[in-house]
Amino acid sequence: MNTQNYITGALPVNIRTGGTATNAFADFVFRQKRNRTLLLTLLACTTVEFIIFKICYPFPDFFSDSWSYIFAAQAGLDVNIWPIGYSKFLAVFHWITYSHLALITFQYFCLVASSLYFYYTITYFYTTRKYTRIILILFLFFNPLQFYIANYVTSDAIFISLSLVWVSQLMWIMHKPQLYQIFFQAILFFIAFTFRYNALFYPLITAIAFLFSRQATWRKVLGIVIGPLLIIPFIFYCLNASEKMTGTAQFPPILGGWQWGNNALYMYEHINADSTKMTSPEVRELNRIAIQFFKETPPYERNLPAYVANYFIRQPNAPLKQYMSRHYQPTTGYESVVAWGKVSPVFKEFGLSLVKQHPVAFARYYMGVNTMNYFFPPLEKLEVYNLGFDETVPIVQEWFHLESPKLPVALPKQFQGILLFLYPTLFCILNLCIFIGYFHFVQPKYFRNADPRFRQCAILIGVFVLLNLGFSIFANIIVIRYQVFPMFICLTFTLLLIDELRYFEKRSV
């Protein structure tokens, strides 16, 4: 690839056409002067950026999820309200060092390293114009959202990092398959799944990559099944641990039932709930609480649009927490987790029963709300530093050996909300762009004549976007933190689709 092509953004002869670019990936990154210089520049820039950021925000950002993760790590829990993987990671990291700066530095540079691998994988396999590369570099390495994500004590930064490496591996599996990739992608999926259950549909995407790859059938089959097989012991581990803690085997443990109950309550006032079909006395009791709640609480007091489709999980006066408080009065953190777990099966039975009886209402009143949230995911906790408080909670101070609970910052706590204000709109625009791009790409004249390897990748990413949309709307709380990885994917492949379409038009002239 000559220098002139790079400067002008012309389309060179490279891996796309199976032409002259046959260097190994390591040579591509480290021996090609342009890429090596870019790598060193990005490492220097991201380091300087991080130092400046930590001068402004010397302490991590915390909210209720952070406290829960830390408590589970401190107590050595095997299951928690949230997936246990990040708490186990915190416990191991704490054994090495209790430094909060070391933790945030590690999380941030995980994002940097995975973004570098993703970027170089894209530019190694696919033709990219100069402007595409510039936009990707700006978005992956000069993006304020990544600093704030990394500064949280939550699973977000590491999950995004794992996902970026995972999707990069899928490209290698499709285009340059090696035996080790079968096991590497399975391990990536396993770790990601223990950090966040959003990874549940990743094996479906992985299967597409292996089906497209040119390798022996037994390797394809092994690659497709090894990921799901690897998480089976983890699922049984969680089932056993949740049964010991709560008396009922649950997966997902604890929060799964709360989610079903919450989702069903979004449609409750618009349906006639048939209590005769509620078989257990516990579910009928919850139904009576729900009837009373909707009778006594007018719509303007509920203000459901102000919540990220989780009103009935968060609000203490809502039916779910009313039911829990009637039966349990926890006085410790452990008792609180146990209480959440003990009521979860009741909420799951209640929610599933109503959803099965009223699927249309569920689609309209819950999935409709979540669809809006998907295309405009709320900033949620990212709106303000440390929930707007000057101090943190005792467990955080103890875990990180802080001299004081105070968390001073150099910028106003609301600054990050102002800085990140446009990201929900940006995510919506990127989704619209990628849908428009695919609409053009699937036209026969483009799709049939596209580079075969790019066509395979386009199919894989298209399925990912659709599955992420469906999973998020149907079963998940949607906030911008959960959509950072899909945002990267939408931006990257919108740009690649544009490049591919322009490349086709030039070939057609």
PAFIRO-268615 format. One record per residue (C-alpha): residue number from 0; residue in one letter; z, x, y. Coordinates in Angstrom, 1 decimal. Example, Ala and Ser with C-alpha at 12.3 -4.5 7.8 and 13.67 -1.06 7.14 Angstrom:
<dovexs>
seq type w u v
0 a 7.8 12.3 -4.5;
1 s 7.1 13.7 -1.1;
</dovexs>
This chain:
<dovexs>
seq type w u v
0 m 0.0 0.0 0.0;
1 n -1.1 1.8 3.2;
2 t 0.8 2.0 6.5;
3 q -1.9 0.0 8.4;
4 n -1.6 -2.9 6.0;
5 y 2.2 -3.0 6.5;
6 i 2.0 -2.8 10.3;
7 t -0.7 -5.5 10.7;
8 g 0.5 -7.8 8.0;
9 a -2.8 -7.6 6.1;
10 l -2.8 -8.5 2.5;
11 p -2.9 -5.3 0.4;
12 v -3.9 -4.7 -3.2;
13 n -0.5 -4.6 -5.0;
14 i 1.4 -6.1 -7.9;
15 r 0.0 -9.6 -7.1;
16 t -3.4 -8.6 -8.4;
17 g -2.2 -6.1 -11.0;
18 g -3.9 -3.3 -8.9;
19 t -2.6 0.0 -7.6;
20 a 1.1 -0.6 -7.2;
21 t 2.4 0.5 -10.5;
22 n 5.5 2.4 -9.4;
23 a 8.8 1.5 -11.0;
24 f 11.1 -0.6 -9.0;
25 a 13.4 2.3 -8.3;
26 d 10.5 4.3 -7.0;
27 f 9.4 1.3 -4.9;
28 v 12.8 1.1 -3.2;
29 f 13.9 4.7 -3.0;
30 r 10.7 6.8 -3.0;
31 q 8.4 4.8 -0.8;
32 k 9.3 6.0 2.7;
33 r 9.0 2.6 4.3;
34 n 11.3 0.9 1.9;
35 r 13.8 3.8 1.8;
36 t 14.0 3.9 5.5;
37 l 14.5 0.1 5.6;
38 l 17.2 0.3 3.0;
39 l 19.2 3.0 5.0;
40 t 18.6 1.1 8.2;
41 l 19.9 -2.1 6.8;
42 l 23.0 -0.5 5.2;
43 a 23.8 1.1 8.6;
44 c 23.2 -2.1 10.5;
45 t 25.2 -4.3 8.2;
46 t 28.1 -1.8 8.2;
47 v 28.1 -1.8 12.0;
48 e 27.9 -5.6 12.1;
49 f 30.8 -5.9 9.8;
50 i 33.0 -3.6 11.8;
51 i 32.3 -5.5 15.0;
52 f 33.0 -8.8 13.1;
53 k 36.3 -7.6 11.8;
54 i 37.3 -6.4 15.3;
55 c 36.8 -10.0 16.4;
56 y 38.4 -11.5 13.2;
57 p 40.8 -8.9 11.8;
58 f 42.2 -11.4 9.3;
59 p 40.5 -13.6 6.7;
60 d 39.9 -17.3 7.2;
61 f 42.0 -19.7 5.2;
62 f 42.2 -23.4 4.4;
63 s 43.5 -25.6 1.6;
64 d 41.1 -24.3 -1.0;
65 s 42.2 -20.7 -0.2;
66 w 45.9 -21.6 -0.7;
67 s 45.0 -23.3 -4.1;
68 y 43.0 -20.2 -5.3;
69 i 45.9 -17.9 -4.3;
70 f 48.5 -20.1 -5.9;
71 a 46.6 -20.2 -9.2;
72 a 46.2 -16.4 -9.1;
73 q 49.9 -15.9 -8.3;
74 a 51.1 -18.3 -10.9;
75 g 48.7 -17.1 -13.6;
76 l 47.3 -20.6 -14.2;
77 d 44.6 -21.0 -16.8;
78 v 43.2 -24.2 -15.1;
79 n 43.5 -25.4 -11.5;
80 i 42.1 -28.0 -9.2;
81 w 39.1 -25.7 -8.6;
82 p 37.3 -23.6 -11.2;
83 i 39.6 -20.8 -12.3;
84 g 37.1 -17.9 -12.1;
85 y 37.8 -16.9 -8.5;
86 s 41.6 -17.1 -9.0;
87 k 41.3 -14.7 -12.0;
88 f 39.2 -12.4 -9.7;
89 l 41.9 -12.6 -7.0;
90 a 44.5 -11.6 -9.6;
91 v 42.5 -8.6 -10.8;
92 f 41.7 -7.5 -7.2;
93 h 45.4 -7.9 -6.2;
94 w 46.4 -5.7 -9.1;
95 i 44.1 -3.0 -7.5;
96 t 45.1 -3.6 -3.9;
97 y 46.7 -6.4 -1.9;
98 s 44.7 -5.5 1.2;
99 h 43.0 -8.5 2.7;
100 l 40.5 -6.1 4.5;
101 a 39.5 -4.6 1.1;
102 l 38.9 -8.1 -0.3;
103 i 36.8 -9.3 2.6;
104 t 34.9 -6.0 2.6;
105 f 34.1 -6.3 -1.1;
106 q 32.9 -9.9 -0.6;
107 y 30.7 -9.1 2.3;
108 f 29.1 -6.1 0.7;
109 c 28.5 -8.1 -2.5;
110 l 26.4 -10.4 -0.3;
111 v 24.6 -7.4 1.2;
112 a 23.9 -5.8 -2.1;
113 s 22.7 -9.0 -3.7;
114 s 20.5 -9.8 -0.7;
115 l 19.0 -6.3 -0.8;
116 y 18.2 -6.8 -4.5;
117 f 16.7 -10.2 -3.8;
118 y 14.6 -9.0 -0.9;
119 y 13.2 -6.0 -2.7;
120 t 12.4 -8.1 -5.8;
121 i 10.5 -10.6 -3.6;
122 t 8.5 -7.9 -1.9;
123 y 7.9 -6.0 -5.1;
124 f 6.3 -8.9 -7.0;
125 y 4.7 -10.9 -4.2;
126 t 2.4 -10.2 -1.3;
127 t 4.2 -10.8 1.9;
128 r 3.0 -10.7 5.5;
129 k 4.8 -8.6 8.1;
130 y 6.3 -11.7 9.7;
131 t 7.6 -13.0 6.4;
132 r 9.4 -9.8 5.9;
133 i 10.8 -9.7 9.4;
134 i 12.1 -13.3 9.0;
135 l 13.7 -12.6 5.6;
136 i 15.3 -9.4 6.9;
137 l 16.8 -11.3 10.0;
138 f 18.0 -14.2 7.9;
139 l 19.5 -12.1 5.0;
140 f 21.0 -9.3 7.0;
141 f 21.6 -10.4 10.6;
142 n 22.8 -13.9 9.8;
143 p 26.2 -14.8 11.3;
144 l 26.7 -17.4 8.6;
145 q 27.1 -14.7 6.0;
146 f 30.0 -13.0 7.9;
147 y 31.9 -16.2 8.2;
148 i 31.3 -17.1 4.5;
149 a 32.5 -13.6 3.4;
150 n 35.6 -13.9 5.6;
151 y 36.9 -16.9 3.7;
152 v 39.2 -16.5 0.8;
153 t 37.1 -18.8 -1.4;
154 s 34.6 -18.4 -4.2;
155 d 31.6 -18.9 -1.9;
156 a 30.6 -15.3 -1.1;
157 i 30.7 -14.1 -4.7;
158 f 29.0 -17.2 -6.1;
159 i 26.2 -16.8 -3.6;
160 s 25.9 -13.1 -4.5;
161 l 25.8 -13.9 -8.3;
162 s 23.2 -16.6 -7.7;
163 l 20.9 -14.3 -5.7;
164 v 21.0 -11.7 -8.4;
165 w 20.5 -14.4 -11.1;
166 v 17.4 -15.8 -9.4;
167 s 16.1 -12.3 -8.9;
168 q 16.6 -11.6 -12.6;
169 l 14.5 -14.7 -13.4;
170 m 11.6 -13.2 -11.5;
171 w 12.0 -10.0 -13.6;
172 i 12.1 -12.1 -16.8;
173 m 8.9 -13.8 -15.9;
174 h 7.0 -10.8 -14.7;
175 k 8.4 -7.7 -16.4;
176 p 10.6 -8.9 -19.3;
177 q 13.1 -6.5 -20.9;
178 l 15.6 -7.1 -23.7;
179 y 18.6 -6.3 -21.6;
180 q 17.7 -9.1 -19.1;
181 i 18.6 -11.7 -21.8;
182 f 22.2 -10.6 -21.8;
183 f 22.4 -9.7 -18.1;
184 q 21.3 -13.2 -16.9;
185 a 23.6 -14.9 -19.4;
186 i 26.6 -12.9 -18.1;
187 l 25.6 -13.7 -14.5;
188 f 25.5 -17.4 -15.4;
189 f 28.8 -17.3 -17.2;
190 i 30.6 -15.7 -14.3;
191 a 29.0 -18.0 -11.8;
192 f 29.9 -21.0 -13.8;
193 t 33.6 -20.0 -13.9;
194 f 33.4 -19.7 -10.1;
195 r 31.7 -23.0 -9.4;
196 y 30.4 -25.7 -11.6;
197 n 27.3 -26.0 -9.4;
198 a 25.8 -23.5 -11.8;
199 l 25.8 -26.2 -14.5;
200 f 22.0 -26.7 -14.2;
201 y 21.2 -23.0 -14.0;
202 p 20.3 -22.8 -17.8;
203 l 17.5 -25.3 -17.2;
204 i 15.9 -23.0 -14.6;
205 t 16.5 -20.0 -16.9;
206 a 14.7 -21.8 -19.7;
207 i 11.6 -22.2 -17.5;
208 a 11.6 -18.5 -16.7;
209 f 11.8 -17.5 -20.4;
210 l 9.0 -20.0 -21.3;
211 f 6.8 -18.4 -18.7;
212 s 7.6 -14.8 -19.8;
213 r 5.4 -12.8 -22.2;
214 q 7.7 -11.7 -24.9;
215 a 8.5 -12.5 -28.6;
216 t 9.4 -16.0 -29.4;
217 w 12.8 -15.0 -30.8;
218 r 13.7 -13.3 -27.5;
219 k 12.7 -16.4 -25.5;
220 v 14.8 -18.6 -27.7;
221 l 17.8 -16.3 -27.5;
222 g 17.4 -16.1 -23.7;
223 i 17.3 -19.9 -23.4;
224 v 20.4 -20.6 -25.6;
225 i 22.7 -17.6 -25.0;
226 g 23.9 -18.8 -21.5;
227 p 25.0 -22.3 -22.7;
228 l 26.5 -20.8 -25.8;
229 l 28.5 -18.3 -23.7;
230 i 30.2 -21.0 -21.7;
231 i 31.2 -23.1 -24.8;
232 p 34.3 -20.9 -25.4;
233 f 35.2 -21.2 -21.7;
234 i 34.9 -25.0 -21.8;
235 f 37.2 -25.1 -24.9;
236 y 39.6 -22.7 -23.1;
237 c 39.8 -25.1 -20.2;
238 l 40.1 -28.2 -22.4;
239 n 43.0 -26.5 -24.3;
240 a 44.7 -25.3 -21.1;
241 s 44.4 -28.7 -19.4;
242 e 45.8 -30.4 -22.4;
243 k 48.8 -28.1 -22.4;
244 m 49.3 -28.7 -18.7;
245 t 48.7 -32.4 -18.4;
246 g 48.7 -33.8 -21.9;
247 t 45.0 -34.7 -21.8;
248 a 42.0 -32.4 -22.5;
249 q 39.7 -32.4 -19.5;
250 f 36.5 -30.8 -18.4;
251 p 35.9 -30.3 -15.6;
252 p 39.7 -30.0 -15.4;
253 i 41.7 -31.9 -12.9;
254 l 39.2 -32.4 -10.0;
255 g 36.5 -34.1 -12.2;
256 g 38.4 -37.3 -12.5;
257 w 39.3 -37.4 -8.8;
258 q 35.6 -37.0 -8.0;
259 w 34.6 -40.0 -10.1;
260 g 37.4 -42.1 -8.6;
261 n 36.4 -41.1 -5.1;
262 n 32.7 -41.7 -5.6;
263 a 33.3 -45.2 -7.1;
264 l 35.6 -46.2 -4.2;
265 y 32.7 -45.6 -1.7;
266 m 31.0 -48.7 -3.1;
267 y 34.2 -50.7 -3.9;
268 e 34.2 -53.1 -1.0;
269 h 30.6 -54.0 -1.6;
270 i 31.0 -55.0 -5.3;
271 n 33.1 -57.5 -7.3;
272 a 35.1 -55.2 -9.6;
273 d 35.7 -57.0 -12.9;
274 s 39.3 -56.2 -13.9;
275 t 38.8 -57.8 -17.3;
276 k 36.6 -54.8 -18.2;
277 m 39.4 -52.4 -17.3;
278 t 41.1 -51.8 -20.6;
279 s 44.1 -49.7 -19.7;
280 p 47.1 -50.8 -17.6;
281 e 46.9 -47.6 -15.5;
282 v 43.3 -48.4 -14.4;
283 r 44.2 -52.0 -13.6;
284 e 47.1 -50.8 -11.5;
285 l 44.8 -48.5 -9.6;
286 n 42.4 -51.4 -9.1;
287 r 45.2 -53.5 -7.6;
288 i 46.0 -50.6 -5.2;
289 a 42.3 -50.4 -4.2;
290 i 42.2 -54.2 -3.6;
291 q 45.2 -54.0 -1.3;
292 f 43.9 -50.9 0.5;
293 f 40.6 -52.5 1.4;
294 k 42.3 -55.7 2.4;
295 e 44.8 -54.0 4.7;
296 t 42.6 -51.1 6.1;
297 p 39.8 -52.1 8.4;
298 p 36.5 -50.1 8.3;
299 y 37.1 -48.5 11.7;
300 e 40.4 -46.9 10.4;
301 r 38.6 -45.6 7.3;
302 n 35.8 -43.9 9.3;
303 l 34.0 -42.8 6.2;
304 p 31.1 -41.1 8.0;
305 a 33.6 -38.6 9.4;
306 y 34.2 -37.2 5.9;
307 v 32.0 -35.2 3.6;
308 a 31.9 -38.0 1.0;
309 n 35.5 -37.1 -0.1;
310 y 37.6 -39.5 2.0;
311 f 39.4 -41.0 -1.0;
312 i 40.4 -37.5 -2.3;
313 r 41.7 -36.3 1.0;
314 q 43.5 -39.2 2.6;
315 p 47.1 -39.7 1.6;
316 n 47.0 -43.5 2.3;
317 a 43.8 -44.0 0.2;
318 p 44.2 -45.5 -3.3;
319 l 44.0 -42.3 -5.3;
320 k 46.9 -40.5 -3.6;
321 q 48.8 -43.8 -3.4;
322 y 48.6 -44.0 -7.2;
323 m 49.7 -40.4 -7.6;
324 s 52.6 -40.7 -5.2;
325 r 53.9 -43.8 -7.1;
326 h 54.1 -41.9 -10.4;
327 y 54.7 -38.3 -9.3;
328 q 56.7 -36.7 -6.6;
329 p 56.0 -33.0 -7.0;
330 t 58.3 -30.5 -5.3;
331 t 56.6 -27.2 -6.3;
332 g 53.0 -26.0 -6.3;
333 y 52.9 -26.0 -10.1;
334 e 54.2 -29.6 -10.2;
335 s 51.6 -30.6 -7.7;
336 v 48.7 -29.2 -9.8;
337 v 50.2 -30.9 -12.9;
338 a 50.4 -34.2 -11.0;
339 w 46.8 -34.0 -9.9;
340 g 45.9 -33.3 -13.5;
341 k 47.9 -36.1 -15.1;
342 v 46.3 -38.8 -12.9;
343 s 42.8 -37.4 -13.2;
344 p 41.9 -39.2 -16.5;
345 v 42.9 -42.5 -15.0;
346 f 40.7 -41.9 -12.0;
347 k 37.8 -40.8 -14.3;
348 e 38.1 -44.0 -16.4;
349 f 38.2 -46.1 -13.3;
350 g 35.3 -44.5 -11.6;
351 l 33.0 -44.3 -14.6;
352 s 33.7 -47.9 -15.5;
353 l 32.6 -49.1 -12.0;
354 v 29.6 -46.8 -11.8;
355 k 28.3 -48.0 -15.2;
356 q 28.8 -51.7 -14.1;
357 h 27.2 -51.2 -10.6;
358 p 24.7 -48.4 -10.7;
359 v 22.6 -49.8 -7.9;
360 a 25.6 -50.2 -5.5;
361 f 26.7 -46.6 -6.5;
362 a 23.2 -45.3 -5.6;
363 r 23.3 -47.2 -2.3;
364 y 26.8 -46.6 -1.0;
365 y 27.7 -43.3 -2.4;
366 m 24.5 -41.5 -3.1;
367 g 23.1 -42.8 0.1;
368 v 25.9 -41.2 2.1;
369 n 25.5 -38.0 0.1;
370 t 21.8 -37.9 0.7;
371 m 22.4 -37.8 4.4;
372 n 25.0 -35.1 3.9;
373 y 22.5 -33.1 1.8;
374 f 19.9 -32.9 4.5;
375 f 22.5 -32.4 7.2;
376 p 25.4 -30.6 5.4;
377 p 28.5 -30.6 7.6;
378 l 30.0 -27.4 8.8;
379 e 33.3 -28.7 7.6;
380 k 35.9 -25.9 7.6;
381 l 33.4 -23.5 9.3;
382 e 33.8 -25.4 12.5;
383 v 37.1 -23.7 13.4;
384 y 39.0 -20.6 12.4;
385 n 42.0 -21.1 10.2;
386 l 41.9 -24.9 10.6;
387 g 42.7 -24.2 14.3;
388 f 46.2 -22.9 13.5;
389 d 47.7 -19.7 14.9;
390 e 49.6 -19.0 11.7;
391 t 49.0 -19.1 7.9;
392 v 51.1 -20.5 5.1;
393 p 53.9 -18.5 3.4;
394 i 52.0 -18.0 0.1;
395 v 49.1 -16.2 2.0;
396 q 51.6 -14.0 3.9;
397 e 53.3 -13.1 0.6;
398 w 50.1 -12.5 -1.3;
399 f 48.5 -10.2 1.2;
400 h 51.9 -8.6 2.3;
401 l 51.3 -9.6 5.9;
402 e 54.0 -8.5 8.3;
403 s 53.7 -11.8 10.2;
404 p 52.2 -15.2 9.5;
405 k 50.3 -15.0 12.8;
406 l 46.5 -14.6 12.5;
407 p 45.3 -13.4 15.9;
408 v 41.6 -13.4 16.7;
409 a 39.6 -11.9 19.6;
410 l 37.4 -15.0 20.0;
411 p 38.3 -18.7 20.5;
412 k 38.9 -20.4 17.2;
413 q 36.1 -22.9 17.9;
414 f 33.5 -20.2 18.6;
415 q 32.2 -20.1 15.1;
416 g 31.6 -23.8 15.2;
417 i 29.5 -23.4 18.3;
418 l 27.6 -20.4 16.9;
419 l 26.9 -22.2 13.6;
420 f 26.2 -25.6 15.1;
421 l 22.4 -25.6 14.4;
422 y 22.7 -24.6 10.7;
423 p 22.8 -28.2 9.3;
424 t 19.7 -29.0 11.2;
425 l 18.1 -25.7 10.1;
426 f 18.8 -26.6 6.5;
427 c 17.1 -30.0 7.0;
428 i 14.1 -28.4 8.5;
429 l 13.8 -25.8 5.7;
430 n 14.0 -28.6 3.1;
431 l 11.2 -30.5 4.9;
432 c 9.1 -27.4 5.2;
433 i 9.4 -26.5 1.5;
434 f 8.5 -30.1 0.5;
435 i 5.5 -30.0 2.8;
436 g 4.6 -26.5 1.5;
437 y 4.7 -27.8 -2.1;
438 f 2.7 -30.9 -1.2;
439 h -0.1 -28.6 -0.1;
440 f 0.3 -26.1 -2.9;
441 v 0.0 -28.7 -5.7;
442 q -3.4 -29.8 -4.4;
443 p -5.9 -28.8 -7.2;
444 k -7.9 -26.4 -5.1;
445 y -4.7 -24.3 -4.3;
446 f -2.7 -24.8 -7.5;
447 r -5.5 -23.9 -10.0;
448 n -6.7 -20.9 -8.1;
449 a -3.2 -19.5 -7.2;
450 d -2.1 -16.2 -8.6;
451 p -0.7 -17.0 -12.0;
452 r 2.6 -15.2 -11.5;
453 f 3.1 -16.8 -8.1;
454 r 2.3 -20.2 -9.6;
455 q 4.9 -19.7 -12.3;
456 c 7.5 -18.8 -9.7;
457 a 6.6 -21.7 -7.5;
458 i 7.1 -24.1 -10.4;
459 l 10.5 -22.5 -11.2;
460 i 11.7 -22.7 -7.6;
461 g 10.4 -26.2 -7.2;
462 v 12.5 -27.4 -10.2;
463 f 15.5 -25.5 -8.8;
464 v 15.2 -27.3 -5.4;
465 l 14.9 -30.7 -7.1;
466 l 17.8 -30.1 -9.5;
467 n 20.0 -28.8 -6.7;
468 l 19.2 -31.9 -4.6;
469 g 19.9 -34.3 -7.5;
470 f 23.1 -32.6 -8.7;
471 s 24.4 -32.3 -5.1;
472 i 23.7 -35.9 -4.2;
473 f 24.9 -37.4 -7.5;
474 a 28.0 -35.5 -8.3;
475 n 29.1 -33.0 -5.6;
476 i 30.8 -32.8 -2.3;
477 i 28.2 -31.5 0.1;
478 v 29.0 -29.0 2.9;
479 i 27.1 -26.1 4.4;
480 r 29.1 -23.6 2.4;
481 y 27.8 -25.0 -0.9;
482 q 24.1 -24.9 0.4;
483 v 23.8 -21.3 1.6;
484 f 22.1 -20.1 -1.6;
485 p 19.7 -23.1 -1.6;
486 m 19.1 -22.4 2.1;
487 f 18.0 -18.8 1.3;
488 i 15.8 -20.1 -1.5;
489 c 14.1 -22.7 0.7;
490 l 13.5 -20.3 3.5;
491 t 12.1 -17.5 1.2;
492 f 9.7 -19.7 -0.8;
493 t 8.6 -21.7 2.2;
494 l 7.4 -18.4 3.7;
495 l 5.9 -17.3 0.4;
496 l 4.0 -20.6 0.1;
497 i 2.6 -20.1 3.6;
498 d 1.5 -16.6 2.7;
499 e -0.1 -17.8 -0.6;
500 l -1.9 -20.6 1.2;
501 r -3.2 -18.3 3.9;
502 y -4.2 -15.7 1.2;
503 f -6.2 -18.4 -0.5;
504 e -8.0 -19.4 2.7;
505 k -8.9 -15.8 3.3;
506 r -10.3 -15.4 -0.2;
507 s -12.3 -18.6 0.3;
508 v -14.0 -17.5 3.4;
</dovexs>
